[in-house]
């Protein structure tokens, strides 16, 4: 598996949103991604109590992530 996180620095001033479940075993990858994003461009959103797979099929967890996505896109794209 290739780790693309170090390449995030080449995105310049583009905003990055990382969404993870707070209980996800893959959460460290999301945390690591934020360390490669240029300063002021990254945001990490934790879905409380969610595992990685919860983010695919548990409606309340998915809804939380979608609400954050809508908010993020409205803030970054509609400027």
N, C-alpha and C positions, 0 to 999 in steps of 0.2 A: 504494500500500500504506500502511496506517495503522500507526503505531508506538504500540502500547498500553502500552509499558513505563512511561511517566510515570504511568499510572493505578494502578500497583501500590502506590503509597503509600497509596491509599485502602482497602487490604485490612487495615489496622490491624495487629494482632498475629498474624494468620494466618501460618502457616509456608509458605514457598515453596521448592520444590526445582526447580532448573534443571539439566537434564542435557544435556550437549553432547559431541560427539566432539572430542578434542583437535586433530584436523586439519580440523575442519569449517570451511568458508568462512563459514558462518552463525554461527560461534562468538562473534563480537563482539556479536551480538544478545543472546546468553545472558549474556555478561559485563556488558553494559549493563543488562540487566534487574535484575541484582543491585544496581546502584547506586541503583535506585529503591525497593527493598524496604526497609521499616522496619528499623532497626537490630536485629540479633539474630534476625531472622525469615527470613533468606535463606540458602540453601545451594546452592553450585554444585558439581556432580559432573562431572568430566571422565572420559570413557571413553578410555583411552590408545590412540593410533594410529587412532582412528575418524574417518571423514569423516561428513558429514551423512547421506548415503545408506547408509553402512554400518550406521547405527543402525536401518535398516528390515529388512535382510535377512541380515546376517552374524551367525550364531547366537551366537558368543561375545561379540560386542559388545552384542547385544540382551539376552543373559542377564545381563551385567554391569549394564546399566541396570535390568533388572527386579529384580535382587537389591537394588539401591540403593532402588528404589521400595518394595519390601516393607519394608525396614529403616526407611525414612523414615515410611511410614504406621504401622508398629508403634510408632514413637517418638512420633508426633504425634497419632494418632487414639486409640490404646489407652491413653491416660493416664487 
